[in-house]
Amino acid sequence: MGRANLANDDRSTQMESTHESALQTKHEGLDRRLKAELNRPSPDLTKIQTLKKMKLRIKEELQHI
């Protein structure tokens, strides 16, 4: 494998790692929003459903990395 291929592999691995970190951060943020909504006196069930779906999509994407 040449230097160019190694450099491309390093960049690709770095991008995947950055993407994974960004997804994990987004997932954690959604989790905080979901918990906050659930702790409200009168939670918005539509908002809860939307947040759960968003979390699930991110979790599925993380599993494919």
C-alpha positions in Angstrom: 0.0 0.0 0.0 1.4 3.4 -1.0 1.6 6.5 1.1 -1.4 8.1 -0.7 -3.6 5.1 0.2 -2.4 5.2 3.9 -3.2 8.9 4.0 -6.6 8.3 2.5 -7.3 5.5 5.0 -6.2 7.7 7.9 -8.5 10.5 6.8 -11.4 8.1 6.2 -10.9 6.6 9.7 -10.7 10.1 11.2 -13.9 11.2 9.4 -15.8 8.1 10.6 -14.6 8.8 14.2 -15.6 12.4 14.0 -19.0 11.4 12.5 -19.5 8.8 15.2 -18.7 11.3 18.0 -21.1 13.8 16.5 -23.8 11.2 16.4 -23.2 10.2 20.0 -23.3 13.8 21.1 -26.6 14.3 19.2 -28.0 11.1 20.7 -27.1 12.3 24.3 -28.7 15.7 23.6 -31.9 14.1 22.4 -31.8 11.9 25.5 -31.6 15.0 27.8 -34.4 16.7 25.9 -36.5 13.5 26.2 -35.9 13.3 29.9 -36.7 16.9 30.4 -40.0 16.6 28.5 -41.0 13.5 30.5 -40.4 15.4 33.7 -42.7 18.2 32.8 -46.1 18.3 34.6 -47.9 17.8 31.3 -45.5 16.2 28.8 -46.2 16.6 25.1 -46.7 13.1 23.8 -46.1 14.1 20.2 -42.8 15.7 21.1 -41.8 12.6 23.1 -42.6 10.3 20.2 -40.6 12.5 17.8 -37.6 12.6 20.1 -37.7 8.8 20.5 -37.8 8.3 16.7 -34.9 10.7 16.2 -32.9 8.8 18.9 -33.7 5.5 17.2 -32.5 6.7 13.8 -29.2 7.9 15.3 -28.8 4.6 17.2 -29.3 2.7 14.0 -26.8 4.8 12.1 -24.3 4.3 14.9 -24.7 0.6 14.6 -23.8 0.7 10.9 -20.5 2.6 11.5 
